[in-house]
Amino acid sequence: MTVNQGEWLKQQVLRWGIKLTEKQLEQFGEYYRLLVETNKVMNLTAITEPHEVYVKHFFDSLTVAKILPIKQIHSLIDVGTGAGFPGLPLKIAFPHLRVVLLDSLKKRIGFLEDVVSALGLEKIECVHGRAEEFARQTGYRQSFDLATARAVAKLNVLAEYCLPFVRVGGFFVAMKGPSVAEEVRESRQALHILGKASHEIISFELPEEMGTRHLLLMKKRDHSPKAYPRRSGIPAKQPIV
């Protein structure tokens, strides 16, 4: 039996109170088509089978909305967005969001601009650059309700990339692998310095036994010191410990 991937996604997220329209399902379908087509000439993802993309990329991205009051969030920056996960699926599902997709590889930003144009999305910016530089700029620094990152770096490095973008009282969600508890232990100092951030680990299983996921939800309780982030390359070479 052929599975209608859009209908499958619609029914899955309806359990969380997320209602996807036909237009949004069409946008997910076009996003999938462009992802697979572009992937033939550019390394965007190792996952290309339709149902796997819908589970491991689209559904997985939308889990961020399961743990946050997403309707009260108005701005999001996705740091190291890659092929657009989780920022672009969240934008499709929640059109009210102002979204910035940030990545250091210009080719990927070109792909994302093509997707945004094809889907007719508004209030979304695809930015080529490094987090260490943009997090110091007016209009970006401490300007977002939510920062997200998936599979970018270890948490003590990632916190320095992401927390300076978040306003006090805002959130940072890191989508992490099985070593998340150990990463949190190594990052206590970084989370404290960069915004006295609280943290909570939320773990769950993807549908159809497609893997375990761990979301690290952090709330920023204080301003990031002006010294952070340090200049490009330093956070990765000399993480806060």
NORTA-V674033 format. One record per residue. N is the residue number from 1. RES is the residue in one small letter. OMEGA is omega in degrees with one decimal (* if undefined). D_FIRST is the distance of its C-alpha to the first C-alpha in whole Angstrom. Layout:
N|RES|OMEGA|D_FIRST + N|RES|OMEGA|D_FIRST
//
This chain:
1|m|179.8|0 + 2|t|180.0|4 + 3|v|171.5|6 + 4|n|-171.8|10 + 5|q|179.9|12 + 6|g|179.4|15 + 7|e|177.5|14 + 8|w|-179.5|13 + 9|l|-179.8|16 + 10|k|-178.0|18 + 11|q|179.9|17 + 12|q|-174.2|18 + 13|v|175.6|22 + 14|l|177.9|22 + 15|r|179.6|23 + 16|w|-178.3|26 + 17|g|177.5|27 + 18|i|-178.0|26 + 19|k|180.0|25 + 20|l|178.7|23 + 21|t|177.1|24 + 22|e|178.5|22 + 23|k|179.8|24 + 24|q|177.1|24 + 25|l|176.1|20 + 26|e|178.6|21 + 27|q|175.7|23 + 28|f|179.3|21 + 29|g|178.8|19 + 30|e|175.9|22 + 31|y|178.7|23 + 32|y|-177.3|20 + 33|r|-179.2|21 + 34|l|179.2|25 + 35|l|-176.7|24 + 36|v|-179.6|22 + 37|e|-178.9|25 + 38|t|-178.6|28 + 39|n|178.8|27 + 40|k|-177.6|27 + 41|v|-178.7|31 + 42|m|-178.4|32 + 43|n|-180.0|31 + 44|l|-176.5|29 + 45|t|174.1|26 + 46|a|-177.3|25 + 47|i|-178.3|21 + 48|t|179.6|19 + 49|e|-170.2|16 + 50|p|-174.8|14 + 51|h|178.2|13 + 52|e|178.4|16 + 53|v|-179.3|18 + 54|y|179.9|17 + 55|v|-168.8|18 + 56|k|176.7|21 + 57|h|-174.2|22 + 58|f|178.3|21 + 59|f|-179.2|21 + 60|d|179.4|24 + 61|s|-175.2|26 + 62|l|177.6|26 + 63|t|176.1|27 + 64|v|-178.7|30 + 65|a|179.1|30 + 66|k|-173.3|29 + 67|i|-177.9|33 + 68|l|173.8|35 + 69|p|-166.7|36 + 70|i|-179.1|34 + 71|k|177.0|36 + 72|q|179.2|39 + 73|i|-173.6|39 + 74|h|-178.3|40 + 75|s|-175.7|40 + 76|l|169.7|38 + 77|i|179.2|39 + 78|d|-172.1|36 + 79|v|-175.5|38 + 80|g|-168.4|37 + 81|t|178.9|34 + 82|g|179.0|33 + 83|a|173.8|29 + 84|g|-176.7|30 + 85|f|4.5|29 + 86|p|-169.7|29 + 87|g|-175.2|31 + 88|l|173.8|29 + 89|p|178.1|26 + 90|l|177.6|29 + 91|k|178.8|31 + 92|i|-176.2|27 + 93|a|-176.2|27 + 94|f|-173.9|31 + 95|p|-178.5|32 + 96|h|-175.9|36 + 97|l|164.7|36 + 98|r|-171.3|38 + 99|v|169.7|37 + 100|v|175.0|38 + 101|l|-174.6|36 + 102|l|177.3|39 + 103|d|-176.0|39 + 104|s|-179.8|41 + 105|l|-173.8|39 + 106|k|179.6|40 + 107|k|180.0|37 + 108|r|178.0|35 + 109|i|176.0|36 + 110|g|177.0|36 + 111|f|-178.5|33 + 112|l|176.8|32 + 113|e|176.9|35 + 114|d|179.7|33 + 115|v|-179.2|30 + 116|v|179.2|32 + 117|s|-178.2|33 + 118|a|-177.8|30 + 119|l|179.2|29 + 120|g|-177.6|32 + 121|l|178.2|33 + 122|e|-178.8|36 + 123|k|176.8|38 + 124|i|-175.1|37 + 125|e|176.8|39 + 126|c|-170.3|38 + 127|v|175.3|41 + 128|h|178.7|42 + 129|g|-178.4|44 + 130|r|-179.6|45 + 131|a|-176.8|45 + 132|e|-178.8|48 + 133|e|-175.5|50 + 134|f|-179.5|48 + 135|a|177.3|48 + 136|r|-173.6|52 + 137|q|174.0|52 + 138|t|-177.3|52 + 139|g|175.8|49 + 140|y|-175.7|47 + 141|r|178.1|49 + 142|q|-174.8|49 + 143|s|-172.2|47 + 144|f|174.7|43 + 145|d|-174.4|42 + 146|l|168.2|39 + 147|a|177.8|39 + 148|t|175.0|36 + 149|a|179.4|35 + 150|r|174.2|33 + 151|a|-178.1|33 + 152|v|-176.1|37 + 153|a|174.7|40 + 154|k|-169.1|41 + 155|l|-178.0|42 + 156|n|173.5|46 + 157|v|-177.4|45 + 158|l|179.4|42 + 159|a|179.5|44 + 160|e|175.9|47 + 161|y|-164.9|45 + 162|c|-173.8|43 + 163|l|177.5|45 + 164|p|176.9|48 + 165|f|-169.3|46 + 166|v|175.2|45 + 167|r|174.9|48 + 168|v|-175.1|49 + 169|g|178.6|47 + 170|g|-171.9|44 + 171|f|171.5|41 + 172|f|177.7|40 + 173|v|176.1|36 + 174|a|178.7|36 + 175|m|-168.2|32 + 176|k|178.2|33 + 177|g|-173.1|33 + 178|p|-178.6|34 + 179|s|-173.1|37 + 180|v|-178.4|38 + 181|a|178.2|40 + 182|e|178.9|42 + 183|e|178.4|42 + 184|v|179.0|43 + 185|r|-179.0|46 + 186|e|-171.0|47 + 187|s|-176.7|47 + 188|r|-179.5|49 + 189|q|-179.6|52 + 190|a|-179.1|50 + 191|l|178.9|48 + 192|h|-177.5|51 + 193|i|-170.0|53 + 194|l|177.4|51 + 195|g|-178.8|50 + 196|k|-172.6|51 + 197|a|171.2|47 + 198|s|-179.7|46 + 199|h|177.5|43 + 200|e|178.0|40 + 201|i|176.4|37 + 202|i|-177.7|34 + 203|s|179.6|31 + 204|f|178.3|27 + 205|e|171.0|24 + 206|l|178.4|21 + 207|p|172.6|18 + 208|e|175.3|16 + 209|e|-179.8|19 + 210|m|174.0|19 + 211|g|176.4|23 + 212|t|178.9|26 + 213|r|178.9|28 + 214|h|175.0|31 + 215|l|176.2|33 + 216|l|-177.7|37 + 217|l|-179.5|38 + 218|m|175.9|41 + 219|k|-176.9|44 + 220|k|-173.7|47 + 221|r|-179.7|50 + 222|d|-179.7|53 + 223|h|172.2|53 + 224|s|178.8|53 + 225|p|-177.4|56 + 226|k|-178.4|57 + 227|a|-176.3|57 + 228|y|-0.2|53 + 229|p|174.2|51 + 230|r|-172.8|53 + 231|r|-172.7|53 + 232|s|176.7|51 + 233|g|-175.8|50 + 234|i|-179.3|52 + 235|p|-179.9|49 + 236|a|-178.1|47 + 237|k|-176.9|51 + 238|q|-178.1|52 + 239|p|175.4|50 + 240|i|178.3|52 + 241|v|*|52
//
